[in-house]
Amino acid sequence: MASDTATPTVGTAAQRRADLRNYVLVTGAYWTDTLVDGATRTLVLFYFDRLGYSPLQVASLFVLYEVAGIVTNLVGGWLATRLGLKITLFIGLAIQIVALGMLGFAPASLLVVPYVMASQALSGIAKDLNKMSSKSAVKMVVPAGDESSLYRWVAILTGSKNALKGVGFFLGGLLLTLVGFQAALLTLAALVLTALVLTSSLMRGHLGRPDASAKFTQMFSNNRAVNVLAAARVFLFAARDVWFVVGLPFFLYSVLGWTFWQVGTLLAVWVIGYGAVQAAAPRFVRRRVAGAGGGEPDGRTAIWLAFGLSACPAAIALALTAHVDATIAIVGGLIPFGVAFAINSAVHSYLILAYADNDKVAMNVGFYYTANAGGRLAGTVLSGLIYEWRGLTACLWTSAGFVLAAGLLSLLLPAARPRGSRRGPAVGYSMSG
């Protein structure tokens, strides 16, 4: 009897071409949503800062966005397994249009914290549904067992996503300057609507193989490696967002006197560079691992990368305490932090697919990215809270501590990556960050 992967050569080639075509469409829609998501974040951040909101109040605007990410990642893997990736993509794009319309069409009297939080919650749901659909589809164009290609595709897709989010930061600042807050949001809504119309018109067949028997309880992993990696992911992303989401832009804007245009440009350039490093991470890490006699990354790789990253925010904090010019300390420190964080994130993104169980890929990875969203939520809230309480230096020391915690947890990861563990019959659910 032929297995699921042992189909006739002609059929396999035709199916792979169809999968590749659909994958290109899904990825294009995801890139559009990523650009819009970054622009929206910049628009909301600076619009409410100009209205006189405190750092903690601005951070609160994104709380439901991150909470929605936790819920969506938890439920999203189950929905993708039952319904297929095409359905979750269309739902995500439609929700994003609603979220943008809520702010773009609302009278000024409605643009208050609870209303904006609700729109951001919908935006968070949309972002994670679109992310899941595109990133899971990479499994359909990488041959089974080709771990090197998987790692390369994971890094390229994740890197391009972050580069586009950086362009979105720049776009948000530009639109806010040129057309104002609400007109900018309606422009972004039109972009997403275009992506939805094109994708729904051109996509053929199904993306993935739905499994209507999947149970929600399978979302919670009993795979020790997945659970440890998920815990490390919480601290890794909390370490980034605890100073980058609110503390850094507020410090540059209110203490150093930068304009929101200058701040948006810096964040955009940083995230674009961060994405480029992620895309190139396989070459760097493979040389480092190969020099140690290995092949692809494993638990040991995650350990030394995390401990190296922890030095970056600590060095910036020490420089600020020593009264080094703040612009030099921050801009100079952002470069090594971005490089080190991008490589850390790319390795985590690969390891989750390597550790996931054959028959529970969607569930294992959905659980893992719930932890990812939890880290972003904690970092976002703490960024506003700690900055308002003790300033940017305290945010940086907290970041260093979180990265050290991620490194210590990585000590519990398997020293060698299990072979052939990532493939399974269910629809895949892949990487972020």
N, C-alpha and C positions, 0 to 999 in steps of 0.2 A: 504493500500500500504506500502511495506517495505521501510524503509529509506536506505540511503547509508551505514549506519553502522549496519543495522539489516539484515545481510546476514546469510544464513544457517550456523550452527555450524561447519559442516565438511568443507565447503568451506572456512569459516573464518580461521579455524586452518591451512588448507593447504596454504592459501594465506599468513598467518603470517609466516609460515615456509619459504616460498619462499622469502618473504620480508626480513626476518632475514638473509638468505643466501646472498642475494644481498647486504644487508647492511654491512655484514662482508667484502665482496669483495671491496665495495666502501670505507669503512673505512681503509682497508689495503692500498689501492691506495693513499688515502689521507695522511695516516701516512708516506708513502714513500715520497710523495711530500713535506710534512712538514719537514722531515729530510733533504731533498735536499735543500729546501728553506733556512733553517738555515745555512747549510754549505756554500751555495753560498754567503749569506750575509757576513760571516766571510772572505771568500776568497777575495771578492771584496774590503772589508774594508781594510784589511791588505796589499793586493797586491799594491793598489794605495797609501796607506800610505808609503810603502817602496819606491815608486817612487818619493816621495817628495811632494805629493799633500797636500794642506792645509785642515784643518777641514771643511771649508765651501765648498771647491771643492769636498771633499769626500761625504759630505752630498748631494751635487747636483746630484751625481750619482744615488741616490735613489729617486729623486723627481718624475721622470716619473713612477717609481714603485708604489709610493703612489697615484699619479694622476690616473694611470690605475686602482688602487683598487677602487677609487671613482666611476669611470665610470662603471667598471665591476659590482660592487655591485648594482649600480642603474639599469643597464640593465640586470644583471644576474637573478634577481628575476623574471623579465618578461620572459626571455628566458627559465628559468626552468619551469615556469608555462605553456608556450606554447609547449616546446619540450620534457620535461621530464628530470629527473636528470641524467639518463644514458648518454644521448647525451652530456650534459654539462660537465660531468666527462671526457668523451673521448676527447672532444675538449680541455679541460684544460691540460690533460696529454700530448697531442700532441704539444700544444703550449710551454709547459715547455721544451720538448726535443729540439724544435727549438731554444729557448732562450739560453739553455746551449750550444748547438752546435755553435751558433753565436760567443761565446767567446772561446770555446774549439778548434775550427778549424781555427779561424782567425789568420792571421800573426800578429806579434807584432806591425806593423805599424798601424793596424786598432784598436788597443786597446787604443783608445782615448775617451775622455769624451762623445761626442755625440753618438758614437757607443755603448759604454757600457750603456749609459742611455736608448738607444733603446732596448737593450737586456733585461735590467731590467724592462722596461715597459711590454714586453711580459711575463716576469716571474711574474710580478704582476697580469696580467690578468689570467695566468694559476693558480696561487695560489688561487685566489678568486673563480674561477670556481670550482676548486677541493674542496675547503672549503665548498662552498654552497652545492655541491652534497652530501657530506658525512654528514654534520651537519643537513641538511634538512631531510635526511633519518631516523633520530632518531624518527621522528613522526610516522613512520610506525611500530615501534616495541614497542611503549609505548601505552598501552590501553587508549582510550579516557576518559578524566575525571580523570585520575590518576595523579594528580598534584605532589604528592610526588615523584613518579617514574620519572616523567618528569624532575624535578629539579635534581634528582640524576644522571640521564643519561646525562643531559646537563653538569653537573659539571665534570663527569668522562671523557666525550669525550673532553671537552675543556681542562681539566687538562692534559690528555694524549697528546694532540696536543702540548701544551706548553712544556711538558717534552721532547718530541721528538725534538722540535725545539732547546732546549738546547743541546741535544745530537748532533744535527746538527752543532751547534757552535763548539763543541769539534771536530767533524769529519772534519770540514773545516780547523781548525788549524792543525790537524794531516796530512791531505792530502797535505796542502800547504808545510808542513815540509818535507814530504816523497817524493812526486812526482812532486811538482810544480803546478803553477796556472792552466795552460791549461789541463794538464793530469788529474788534479783533477776534472775539469769541465766535461771532457769526461767520467770519471768514474761515476759521478753523473747522466749524461745523460743516461748511460747504466742502472742504477737503475730504472729510470723513465720509460724507454722503457720496461723493464721487467714487471713493474707494469701494463703498458698499455696492453701488450700482454696477461698476465694472466687474467686481469679483463675482457677484451673483449672476451676471449675464454670461461671463466667459467660462466659469468653472463647469466641468463636466464630471458626472459620476460622484462617487463618495470619496472622501478623504479619510482613509483608515477603514477599519472593519468594526462597526459597533458591536457591542456585547450586551444585550439587554438583560442578561442574568447577573451582571455585576452588582454587588451589594455595597451599600455605603459603609458598612462596618469594616470593609476591607481597606478603607483609607488609612486606618491606624496600623502602623508598621510594627511587626515583631522581629524585624531584621535589625540586629544590633548595630551593624556598620551604618545603616541608614539613620538610625536614631542618634548615634554619636555625631555623624556628619551634620544632621539637622541641628543639634545643639550647638555645634561649632559655628554653623551658619548664622544662628541668632546673634551671637556675639560679634561675628565678623561684620555684619551689616549694621548692627547697632553702633559699632566703632566708627563706621563711615558717617552715618547720618547724625550722630550725636554732636558733631561739630560742623558738618557740611551743610545741613538742611537749613538751619535758622542762624546758628551762631556766626558762621563765616560771613554770609551776605549782610547780616546786620552790623557786624564789626566793620566791614569794609565801607558800608554806607553811612553809618552813624558816627563811627569813631575816626576813620581815616578820611571821611568826606568824599568818597567816590560817588558818582552819579549811578542811578540804577542801570543806565546804559553800559557804563564801565563794568559794573558788577556782573551784569548778564553776559557781557562779552567774555570776561574771565572764566565764568562758570562754563560757558559754551565751549571755549577753547580747551579747558581742562577735560571736560567730558568727551569731547571729540578725540583728544589725545589718549585718554583712558581707553576708549573703544578701539583705537588703533593698536594699542599695546595688547589688549585682549586678543585681537585677531592674530597678532604675531606671537602670542604666548607659547603655542606648541613648539615652535622652533627653539625658543630660549630654554624652556623647561626640558625638552627632549635632549638638548645638548648637556644640560646639567645632570639629568638622570642617567643619560648614557655614559657620562664620565664616571658615574658611580657604579657602573655595571648593570644598569637597569634598562627598561624600555619606556613604557608610558608611566605617568605619575601614579603614586600610591600614597598610603597614609603617611609615610615618612616625608614625602614631598610637602604635604600640607603642614607638617610640623615646622620644618625649617623656614618655609615661606611665612608662616604666621609670626614666628619669633622675629624674623627680619622686619616685617611690617611694623611691629610694635615700636621700633626705634624711631619711626618717622614722626608721629604726632608728639612723642616725647621730646624729640629734638626741636620741633617748632615751639613747644611750650617753654623749653629751657631758653631758647633764643629770645622769646618775648619777655621772660622774666629777667634776662640779662640786659634788657633795653636795647637789643639790636633793632635797627630800623624795621618797623612792623611790616612794611610793604615787602622788603627784601626777605624777611623771615617767612612770611606767609607764601608769597609767590614762589620763592625758592624751595620751600618745603613741600608745596603742593606737587611739584614734579616727581620727586622720589616716592611720595605717598601714592600718587596716582599709578605709577609704574608697578609698585609692589602690590597695591590693592588689586589692580587689574589681573595680575598673574595669579594671586590668591583666588580670586573669584573664578577665573577660567579653570583652574585645577579642580575646585569644588564642583563646578558645572560638569566636568568630565567624570569625576568620581561617583556622582550620584547615579549616572547611567551605568557605571561599572558595577556598583554595589546592588542595584535594584534587582529584585527577584524576577526570574523568567516569567512567572504567571501573574505578577502583580506590579508590572512596571509603572502603569499609570497611578496606581494607588500609592506605591512607595514614594514616587517622585512628587505626587501631589501633597503628601504629608510633609515631605522635605521642604517644599516651597511655601507651605503654611508657616514653617519655622522662619524661612527667609522674610516673609511679610511681617512676622512677629518682631524680628530684629529691626526692621525699618520703622515699625510703629514705636518701639521702645526708644530708638535713636531720635525719632522726630520729636516726641514729647520731651525727652530729656534735653534735647538741643535747646528748646525754648526755655525750659525750666532752669537748667544749669547756667545758661548764658545770662538770664535775667538775675540769677542769684549771685554768681561769682565771675561771670565773664568768659571770654573765649579760652583763656589759659586753662580754666577748670574743665571746659569741654574737651580740650586736647588731652589732658591727663586721664580723663574718663575714657577717651578713645583708646589710649595706650593700654589701659587696664583691660578693656574689653578684648582687644586683640590678643593680649597675653592669655586671657581665659580661653579664647578660640584655639590657641596653640596648645594649651594644656589638655583640652578636650581631645585634640587631634592625636595625642599620645595613645588614646584608646582605639584609634582606627587600626584596621588590619595592616600589618607591615607590607603585605603583598596584595595586589588587587586580584579578586577572584576572576577567573577566565570564563568567558562565555555566559555571563550571568545577566546580561542586559536584555536579551531578546525574549519576546513573549508574544502570545497571540492577541493581546489586547492592544488598543490604541495607546501609543506612547505619550509621555508627558515629560517635557524636558526642561531646559535650563534657563536661568535668569541671571541678572546682576550685571 
